[in-house]
Amino acid sequence: METIQGISQFKNSNFHTAVTIGTFDGVHIGHGKILERLINSAKGAGLKSTLLTFFPHPRMVLQKDTDIKLLNTLEEKVKILDAIGLDYLIVHPFTKDFSRLSATEFVRDILVNSLGTKKIIIGYDHRFGRNRNANIHDLTSFGNTLDFEVEEIPAQEINDVSVSSTKIRNALLEGDIVTANSYLDYNYMLTGTIKKGKGLGRQFGFPTANLEIAEDYKLVPKNGVYVVKSELGGQSYFGMMNIGYNPTVSGNEKSIEVNFFEFDGNLYGEKIQVDLLHRIRDEHKFDSVQELQAQLAKDKATSLTLISK
């Protein structure tokens, strides 16, 4: 997959495209149906499969929704899409000026003239153009005039999956990582840089890597203790992760701390991806450090049991 930053950078003088459009936050199994249809249809028609997506999320720009939390950072989304097998991913900057394009301007200037679109595959409820006032019927009419085919994925086919980005967000905020992962069809991930902490975990016999996520729009699941997995130095390591405030040691800032089992190395300054597998308990304030240590030992035992299943 080739990732293009901005529509103006896309060069398609020697081929035509099959296109789908959307934010695709989470790239979940519902999105997967659309992308699978896109890729297969493009191959059958001799076209290049192309996803046109936008960043920042339109709600961040149009509604100034600074509280919106997304399932993927842009880097994570690109990584997930790359594994699916698209030919092109176009990430176009979403701005107020772009949002003011009329439906005609968007279809004629962007889809047809810039992307060379010969086929558009779209979900049943897709709307586009200024104020999102154009729908699938308008798109079909444009196709008849501008020489491209429109394929709509029926509501029933999408609804059969019974999944949405909102459902996944809600599951994560409730700590239901197993349900979220089943909707995603991959493990929910947190990607960040390891920074120095207070070193308290090492004193307890459970040294932790403190994960700092740069993107404040990334959704962090409900506080608590999770079973996790990461690729470190080309090898897979399991561990347990705490999201929360460390109340037993009078913590007052939210942190994400990972204790990797059987890993003995220096991760400071490294950027890593942590996959969340299970949530095993809430964060608690214990009466003493000794009680906390005893609970961490139980957490590790629980984690190892879940990993071995």
ABEGO torsion letter per residue (X at the ends): XBBBBEAAABBAAABBBBBBBEAGBGGBAAAAAAAAAAAAAAAAAGBBBBBBBBOBBAAAAAAGBAABBBABBAAAAAAAAAAAGBABBBBBBBBAAAAABBAAAAAAAAAAAAAGBABBBBBAABBBEBGGABBAAAAAAAAAAAGBBBBBBBAAAAAAAGBBAAAAAAAAAAGBAAAAAAAAGBBBBBBBBBBBBAGAAAAAGBBBBBBBBABAABBBBBBEBBBBBBBBGGBBBBBBBBBEAGAAAGBABBBBBBBBBGBBBBABGBBBBBBBABBABBBBBBABAAAAAAAAAAAAAAAAAAAAX
